[in-house]
Amino acid sequence: MIEISTQQIKGVVIVSLKGELDASSALAFDNKMGEVIAQQPKAVLIDCAKLEYTSSPGIGVLISRHGECQEKNISFALCNLNPKINNALKMLGLDQLITIYNSTHEAKSAMGAFH
């Protein structure tokens, strides 16, 4: 089960995930990301502070939506990854593809989303 919430600050949409991003929740996440990207924000930040787990379908959504953002010149990043998810993404080499910030503050600063 996953809970997805969004907030927009100065053109940056922050998508906060809570729970598990697995095969049963990946479609809901993908649909929400489609809605977010359709708004044409300047950046999308996925806040994973409360994300407990992700499986390959969840990672697939991240990769595909990252690519879509690149095509539309929308910055895309992740932040607040727990060590297990961070290590999994690094093992897959995704830290070379997707920008990953340690904290929301660091990400907001880099993406220009201060209040």
N, C-alpha and C positions, 0 to 999 in steps of 0.2 A: 504494500500500500504506500502511496506517495501523496503528499500534500504539496501543491504548487501555488505560490503567491507571487505577485509581481508588484513592482513599484517603479515609478519613473522619476528620475532626478536629473534635471538639465540635459535631457536627450539621451540619458543612459537608462535602459530598462534593466532592473535588477530582478532576476528570476530566482527566488529562494525555494530550495527543495528540502523537504522533510520526510524522512522515512527511507524506503527502499525503492531504488530505480531498477526494476527487473522486467522480465518479459511481460508480466501482466500490467505494468504501469508505464512502459515505454511509449505506448501509443498515446496515452493522455499527455505525456511530456512532449512528444513530437507535435501533437495538435496545438498545445499551448505555445510551443516555440514558433509554429507557423503563424499563429495570431500575432505574436510579438514582432516577428520579422516583417510581417505585412505592414506594421506601423512605420517602417523605415526609420528606426531610431539611429542615432549616431553610433551607439554601442550597446552590446548585450553582455551583461555580467551574470554568470550563473553562480549563485552563492550556495556552497555545499556544506555550510557549517552544521546543518542538521541532517545531512545525507548520511545514512548509516551504511549503505551498500549499493553497489551498481553491478549489473551483469552485462554481458556482451550486447544485448539489445539496447540497453541504456547508453553504453559507450558508442554504439552505432549511431544513435540519435545525435549525440554530441558531435561526432565526426561529420555527419551529413549536414547538420545545421551550421556548423563552423564553415563548411565549404560554401553553403548558400550565403552566409554573411560575407565571406570573402568576395564572392561574385558581385554583391551589392554594396561593397565598400563600407560595411558595418563592422566595427571592431567587435571582437568576441573573446571573452576570457572566462576563466573559472577562478574561484577563490575559496579559501577556508576548507580545503580538502583534508579529510582525515588521513592519517598516515597510510592506512591500508589501501584506500582508493588512490592516493597520490603515488604509492609504489606501483600499483597495477598500471596506472597510466604511464609512468616512467618506463616500466618493463616493455610496454608496447611502443615506446618512442613517441607517445602523444605529447609529452612535454616539449618536444621539438616542433610540434605542429600548432598546438593550442597554448596561448599565454596563460600561465597559472600564477596567481598572486597568493601570498601567504595570508593576507587579511583583507577584509572589506575596505578598511581605511586605505591600505596601499593601492587596492584596485581603483577605488573612487578617485584617489589623487591622480593616478596615472591616466584614468579615463575622463577626467575633468568633470566629476559628478559631485562636487561639494555643494552643500545646501547654500 
